[in-house]
Amino acid sequence: MNSRSHRDLILINTAGFLRSLGVGLLGVVLGIYLFRSGLSSLMIGMVIGAGLVGSAVATVVVSFAADRLGRRHSLLVLALLSAIGGLALALSPSLPVLMVMAFVGTLNGSGTDRSAAYALELAVVPGLVPDSKRTWSLAWYNVLLDGGGSLGALGASLPILLQHRLAVPLLNSYKVVFLGYFALCLLGAALYLFLSPAIEMANPPALTKLGAAIAPETKRIVAKLTALFSLDAFGGGFLTDALVAYWFFRRFGVTEYELGAVFFALRILNACSHLGAAWLARRIGLVNTMVFTHLPSSLFLVAVPFVPSFKWAVLLFFCREALVEMDVPTRQSYVAALVRPNERTFASGITNLARNLFWAVGSATAGFLMQTVTFSAPLWVGSAAKVTYDLLLYRSFRGLKAPEERNVIS
């Protein structure tokens, strides 16, 4: 890896850290803020879903046009659009306007960065390092994203601190925090200005020829992975940080300050698990690491609604979070390994597009189930969908290994 690639990697990792800082903050406070603003559970799910649908549309554009329009320019525009989401929350418009601005600003209430910029960065990072370092580079990238998310979750206590220390009305305190999110988006956009031409694809195909440039075998693999990732994301839509924080808030009456500390610890566990995933993948393979860590995490989550106290619920949730993200760098590395370098933007974009769409469907459905069926329904439905995904993934891909594994793992 040359010095230019190393510099680009640092810029991308830093921009991702800042973006995830804002996402981690929104994941904890968004649902609670909207509830305090008078929205019902159904409306909260609709706002979160609108932001995720906007992210999905942005990912469509990235998948088919980013290499042609320029990766650096695409990342810059996406960061500026995200700033609109922060303004939407700070301005507190009516529900229809808020949903439109959440859509345009790709407002992310999942608590985890799954934006169009994230999808594009996943195509860029593997091209900056050799195959032998691909999983580790993606693991460190995700460590920084989860590190940013953990600090953002810790910042969920800021509205309460502003209210108590500076006597700022509570809703106004939230608006100050959302303006901080707006500033983070602008800072990330500034970092993208310094990326070198090394991140761009040489001679990308025209939009009209993109389909012909993708190998039939790649299309088959991507289609299969996309279907599986859609199921996983549908379950994840029931379990966004915004909805889970809202569930803890209503179920146990905990404050934003306590939730901020909990989600800070969760993101630290996620960050550590990425490095563990890279280490484990070298020994048992990418697919095995994905399945054998993700499956038990869902079983821990199923038990959360049955425990009588906040402490026990948090303990089970910690066990879940120590495992649930180990499939992230391994999944990203696996997708990049199965396609050619010039197909990575397409593969990353399409698979992340499916995830965003089904996250949106899951989030909106979760709000409906919370209000009409039972308040804990999202935890059960989300876990069941994820268990099904793990079993199908293992059945379909356990025999298809990444190039660096084929001569190491029998």
N, C-alpha and C positions, 0 to 999 in steps of 0.2 A: 504494500500500500504506500503510495507516494505522499509527499507532504500536502499536495493540493487535495487529495482525497481525504486525508486525515483532517484537514481544516474544514472541508465540507461536512464531514461526519460530526465534528464538534458543533458546527452551526445548526445542523439538523437536530442533533440531540438537545441542544440548548433551547431551540424554538419549540421542540416537542415538550420539554420540561415546563416552559412557561404556559403553553396551551393547556397542558394537563393540570397545572396549578389552578387555572380558572375552572376547568371541568370538575376537578375534585371539590372545589368550593360550591359550585352549582348543584352537584350531586347531593349534598347534604341539605342546603338551605332552600332549594327551589320549591320543592313540594310544600315545605312548611311556610315559606313566604306566601305562596299562592293561597294556602289555606287561611293564613292570617289576613289575606286581602279579601276573603269572602268567597272563594271559589269552592265548589263541591269536589268530592273525590273524582267524579266523572270528568269535570272540567279540567282538573289538574292533569289527569291522564291525557286529555285531548291536547293540552298545551305541550306537554312533554312529547307526545306523539307527533305533533306538528313540527317540532324542532328536529326530530329524528327523520321524518319524511324529507324535510329540507336538506338534511345531510345526505340522504339517499340520492336525491336529485343531483346534488353537487358531485356525488361519487360517480354517477352516470357520466357526467361531463368529463370528469377526470379519467375514467376508464377508456373513453373513446377519443379524447381530444388533447389530453395533457401533454403527451409526447410531441404532438404536432404544434400545439400552441406554445410549448416551452414549459418545462417543469418548474423553473424558478418563478416565472410569471404566474403560473397557476397557483403555486403555494402562496405567493404574495396576495393575489385576489381573494383566495379562501380565507386568509387571516383577516383581511379587511371586512369581508362579509360577516365573519364571526363577531366582529366588534358591534355589528348592528344588534345582535342578540342581547348584548349587555345594555345597550341603549334602550331596548324595548322594555327590559325589566326596570331600569331606572326611571323611565317616563311613565310607567304604569298606565298604558292606554286601556281602552275597553277590550273585552275578551276577543272579539273578531279581529281587531287591529293587532292585539298581542299575538294571536295565533299566526297572522300573516308575517309579522316581524320575526317571530320565532322560527318560522319556515325559512324566510330569506336569510336570517342570521344563523341558520343551522344550530339553533340552541340545543345544547346537549345536557340533558338531565340524567343521563345514565350513570354519571359518576366516574366513567371510564372513557378515555379518549378513543372514539371510533369514528372520527370525522373523515371527510374526504381528504384533508391534508395528511392525516394518518395513513390512509390507504396509499397515497402517492409516495410518502416517505418509505413505506414498506417495499416499494418497487425500487427506490433509489439506494437504500442502505446496502442490500446484497450486492449491488454493482460496484460498490466502493471497496469491497474486501474480497479475498479469495474464498472459495467454497469451504475450506477447512475452518474458516473463522466466521462463516455466515451465521450460524446459530448463536455463537457467543456475542457477536456484534448486535444481533437482534435482541438478545437477552439483556445486554447493557442498555440498549435503547429503551427497552421496556422497564428496566430498573429506574431510569430517569423519569419516564412517564409516571410510574407509580409513586416515585419519590415526590414529584410535583403534585400528584393527586393527593398524597398523604398530607402535605403541607396545606394544600387547598382545603382539605377536610378539616384540618385544625383551625383554619381561618373561619370556620362556620360560627365560632364564638364571637367574632367581631361585632355583629349587630347588637348582641347583648352587652358587650363591653362598651360600645359607643353609647348605648342607652343609659347604662349605669354610671359610667365615668364622666361622660360629657353631657348627660341629660338630653340626648338627641332622641326624638320620638322613634319608637321601634321601627315603624315602616320606613321612615326616612333613613334610619341606620342601614337597613337593607339596601336602600337605593345608593348610598355611599359605597357600599361594598360592590354593587353591580357596576358602578363607575370604575372601580379598581379592576374589575374583569375586563371592561372596555379598554383600559390602558394596557393590560397584559397582551391583548390581541394586537394592539398597535405595535408594541415592542417586538412581538414575534414577527410581524410583517417587516419591520426594519432589519431583522437578522437575515431574512431571506434575500434581501438586496445584495448581500455579500457572497452568495453562493457562486461557485465558478461554473464555467461551461461543462466541466467534467461530469456533472450530474445529468446532462441532457443526453438523449438518444441520438446517435448519428443516423441521418437519413431515415427518420420515422416514416411509416407508410401514410399516404393520404387517407382521409376518413373513408373515402369510397372504396379503398383497397385494404382497409384494416382487416376485414373478415378473411380475405384471401391470404393475408400475411400470418394468420394464426393457424398452426398445424392442426389437422383433424384430431390427432391424438390429444393435443392440448385442449381442444374444445370438449372432447369427451371427458377428460379428467376434471377440467374446471366445472363442467356441468354437474358432475357427480358430487364434487366437493361443495359446490354452491348449494345443492339440494340439502346436503347434510348440515352445512353451516347455517342454512335458513332455519332448520329445526332447532339447532342450538340457540340461535339468536332469538327465536320466538320465546323459548324458555327464559332467555336473558332479559327480554323485555318486561317480564313479570317481576324481575329482580333488580331493576335499576336502583342505584343508590338513593335517588330521590324518593322512590316508592318505599324502599326498605327503611330509610330514615323516617319517613312519614308513618310507616307501620310501627316502629319503635316508639315514636312520639305519641301516637294514639293508644297503643297497647299498654305501655308502661309509664306514660307521662313524663318521659325524660326530657331534659332541656336541650337546646341547641349546643350549649357548652359541653354537655356530656356526650352528645352525639358526635361533635367535632373531635373529641379525644378518641372515641371508639373508631371512627373512620380513619383517623390519622394512624392508629395502630394497625388497622386492616390494610391500608396501603403499604405500610412498612412490611407486613407479612407477604403481601403480593410481590413487592420488590425483591425480597430475599428469595422467594420461590422461583423467580425467573432464572437466577444463577443456578439454583438447584436443578432446574429443568435442563439447562444446557449441560450440566455435569452428568445428569442421569441419561440424557439422550445419547451421549457418547458410548454408553454402556449397554443400553437396552433398545436404542432406536427411537426415532421421532414419534412414530405412531403409538408404540407401547407407552411411551412417556405421556403422550396426550391422553390416552384412555385410562391407564391405571392410576393416574392422579386425579383426573376429572370426575370419574365415577364415584369414588367415596365422598368427594366434596358435596355432591348433591344429596347423598344420604344424610350427611350432617345437617343440611338445611331443612330436610323434611321434619326433623325432630324439633326444630326451633319453636314452632307454635305450641308445642305440647308442654314446654317447661313452665313452671309457675312464676319464675322471677326473672328480672332483667339481667342479673349476673349470669345465670345459667344460659339464657338465650344468647348473651354476648360470647360466652365461652364456646358454645357450639358454632356460633357464627365465625369466631376466630379460627376454629378447626377447619371450617369450610374454606375460609379465605387463604389459609396457609397452603391449600392444594389447588384451588379452582383456577388460578392464573398460570399454573405450570404448563398448561396446554397452549398458552399464547405465543411465546417465542418459538416453540416447537412447531406449532401450526403455521406460523408465518414462514419459518425456514423450510418447512415441507412444501408449501405452495411454491415458493421461489425455486426449490430444487427440482420440481417436476416439470418446469417450463423453461423455455429458452430465455436469455436475458432480454431480448426485444419483445417478449410476451409478458413480462412481469407486471407492467403497468395495467395491462388488460386483466390478467389473472387476479392481481391484488384488488383492482377496482371492482371487478364483478363479484368476487367473493365477499368483499366488504359491503358492496351495495346490497347484496342479499341480506347480510347481517343487519344493516341499518333499517331496511324495509320491515323485516320481521321483528326487530326490536320495537319499531313504531307500532306495529299491530299488537304485539304483546303488551306494550305500555298502555295503549288505549283499552285493550281488553281487561287488563289488570284493574284499571280504575272502575270499569263497569262491574267486575266481579266483586271488588271490595265493597261496592255500594249496594249491590243487589243480591249477592249470594252469601258470602261470609268474608270477614275482614282479612282472614289469613289465607284465602284461596290462592292469591298469587304465589305464595311460597310453595304450596303443594303442586300447583299446575306447572310452575316454572321448573321445579326439581324433576318432575316426571318427564317433561320434554327433554331435559338435559341427559337423563339416564338413557332414554331411548336413543338419543343421538350418539352417545358413547358406544353403545352396543352395535349400532349400524356402522359406525365408522370403523370399528375394529374388524367387523366382518368383511367390509368392502376393501380395506386398504392395508391389512396386516402383511400382505405379501409384496407390496410395492414399496421399495425402499429408496431413499435418497442416494445419489451417486456416491457420496463419501461413506455410506454405510455398507454398500454392496460387497466390499472386499473385507469388511471388518466383522459384520454381524451375520451369522449364518441363518 
